[in-house]
């Protein structure tokens, strides 16, 4: 491969595979809808210090991601892709940061593969194209911990100061986790190595000024505006209770993340297995020990948490991208490409089994009745073509195995973002979006009844109360929760499991 092209690819590929078709699917409820509606209300109210959801204070996350989404929407208009753009850009720079760090402390092939693994892993593909705070937090955690190591390895004072700045921005993005993960990782490394010199950065007043000056003003403003409700809602409920109890039904066993992490690093599972097998020898290398402690702390901490959500595992996946890349020359068997091929086959087979799946939930059963009108043979055919290309590349291209697998992984990225995710988004959210847009054209107040879809408010461009409609009012609801043959309601529109109705009496 031309050397100049090889050097450009780590910069070009994230742009080519993370930014296109951001608007291909409607906003997914609940998370994307909630973040996007809170941003819409921020712009509508002109209140840039508080976040609101349907007129009620929203204390789930701090303010930074909402500011970035508001900037995107202000520049380009309200659309699915503008709400998702800050996350996608964060994911792009996340890949850049992984590549740059590996290039500085490892060899060129390790750096290139680390960037490819980051870009093509399933976790980043999902969270990097979602209008939530997690891609931004992962970028900031990556910048923090890589600058911590730069400070230790090179003594560069500004690397240490940048780490404090990234922590401050992380606290503005998702709260205390932005200081817990880097702080615990550094402390465990110092303890295990019996080296305490990296902690000298804690004695730098400018570093603390950067952190406090970045994070504290908004927290003071939020407390001044909301008082104890902010403390109870953000710190106690969405931080302390998320760890100590199971919130919103998001529980799981102590082995939950040991299963999620391999799933998130698909299609690089053989390299992950190889890295784990060599973790004992890696322990003798100070940098690799730092990376394993980063990953291990995240998995151990969230395994103990009462609330378990898949994307928490991503906070510890960045070091795995680099450790996996360190094994780039270790695997030579073409069987190592099997997970990439199976992932392509899994994407292509979704239309084949989704039309036959049986679900008990009435709403999703009704949504699936639309499958016949949505499904086509294009997806499976594209998947078969991608598998054929991947097999051809793996069998005929005289290049290192990891480069051949990278082609298959990138084909999987394209299939997911250009076809499968939009298809599943249309199946789940399409009727919600169109029903809300139809209600908006009627120009009357609308409520949500017996459901909570924050994206409804985004597409209505108005707040929606969650309550039973009064006589004469419009309501959006689930069809499976409608009163049976009640004359009190007139159904104006029904699509899949979603209905727009008017209460008559």
Secondary structure as UniProt FT lines:
FT   HELIX           3..18
FT   TURN            20..23
FT   TURN            29..30
FT   HELIX           31..45
FT   STRAND          52..53
FT   TURN            54..55
FT   STRAND          56..57
FT   HELIX           64..76
FT   HELIX           80..105
FT   HELIX           108..120
FT   HELIX           122..127
FT   TURN            128..129
FT   HELIX           134..154
FT   HELIX           157..174
FT   HELIX           177..193
FT   HELIX           197..203
FT   HELIX           205..226
FT   HELIX           228..230
FT   HELIX           231..241
FT   HELIX           242..244
FT   TURN            248..249
FT   TURN            254..255
FT   HELIX           256..264
FT   TURN            265..267
FT   HELIX           269..277
FT   HELIX           279..282
FT   TURN            283..284
FT   HELIX           286..304
FT   HELIX           310..316
FT   HELIX           318..325
FT   TURN            326..330
FT   HELIX           334..337
FT   HELIX           338..354
FT   TURN            355..356
FT   HELIX           362..368
FT   TURN            369..370
FT   HELIX           371..374
FT   HELIX           378..396
FT   HELIX           401..415
FT   HELIX           416..420
FT   HELIX           421..442
FT   STRAND          446..449
FT   HELIX           454..460
FT   TURN            471..472
FT   STRAND          474..478
FT   HELIX           479..481
FT   TURN            484..485
FT   TURN            487..488
FT   STRAND          489..495
FT   TURN            496..497
FT   STRAND          498..503
//
